[in-house]
Amino acid sequence: MFRGRMISKEVDEQVINVQNRNSSCFDLIPSIVKSSICDIPPRGLSMASTFFSNSASIQEMFRRMNE
C-alpha cells in the first residue's frame, strides 16, 4: 500500500520490483498487474487509499463458488 501522492509509473515500477525480487520463491507469479490510482478522497475525508492484491491467490475461492 502506498500513501501520499503517487505517480502511477512509480507504483507500477515498485510492483514489478516486488515480482522480480520474489520470483525465485514461487513456481508461478503471474505478471498480470492492474493498478488504479485516485487521488480524490471520499467526501468528508482528507485522504484516499489504494489497495492492490494478487487475484491469482483467490482463484480457488472463486472456483469453489462457481461449482
C-alpha positions in Angstrom: 0.0 0.0 0.0 1.3 3.4 -0.9 0.5 6.7 1.0 0.5 10.2 -0.3 0.6 11.5 -3.8 1.9 8.8 -6.1 2.7 8.8 -9.8 1.2 5.6 -11.4 4.6 4.9 -13.1 6.2 4.7 -9.6 3.5 2.3 -8.4 3.9 0.0 -11.4 7.7 0.0 -11.1 7.5 -0.9 -7.4 5.1 -3.8 -8.1 7.4 -5.1 -10.8 10.3 -4.9 -8.5 8.5 -7.0 -5.9 7.6 -9.6 -8.5 11.1 -9.8 -9.7 12.6 -9.9 -6.2 10.3 -12.8 -5.1 10.0 -14.8 -8.3 12.6 -17.3 -7.3 10.5 -18.3 -4.2 7.5 -19.4 -6.2 6.8 -21.6 -9.2 4.5 -19.1 -10.8 4.0 -15.4 -10.1 1.5 -14.0 -12.6 2.7 -10.9 -14.4 -0.8 -9.6 -14.7 -0.8 -6.4 -12.7 -3.5 -3.8 -12.7 -3.4 -0.7 -10.7 -5.8 2.1 -10.2 -4.9 5.4 -8.6 -7.4 8.0 -7.5 -6.1 11.0 -5.5 -9.5 12.4 -4.8 -10.6 11.4 -1.3 -14.2 10.4 -0.5 -16.5 13.1 0.7 -15.7 14.1 4.3 -12.2 12.5 4.3 -8.9 14.2 3.7 -7.1 11.3 2.1 -7.8 8.5 -0.4 -6.2 5.0 -0.1 -5.3 2.4 -2.8 -5.3 -1.4 -2.2 -3.8 -3.9 -4.5 -3.8 -7.7 -4.4 -2.9 -10.7 -6.4 -6.1 -12.1 -7.9 -4.4 -15.5 -8.5 -4.3 -16.1 -4.8 -8.1 -16.1 -4.5 -8.8 -18.0 -7.7 -9.5 -21.2 -5.8 -12.3 -19.5 -3.8 -13.9 -18.3 -7.0 -13.6 -21.8 -8.5 -15.4 -23.3 -5.5 -18.1 -20.6 -5.5 -18.7 -21.4 -9.2 -19.3 -25.1 -8.6 
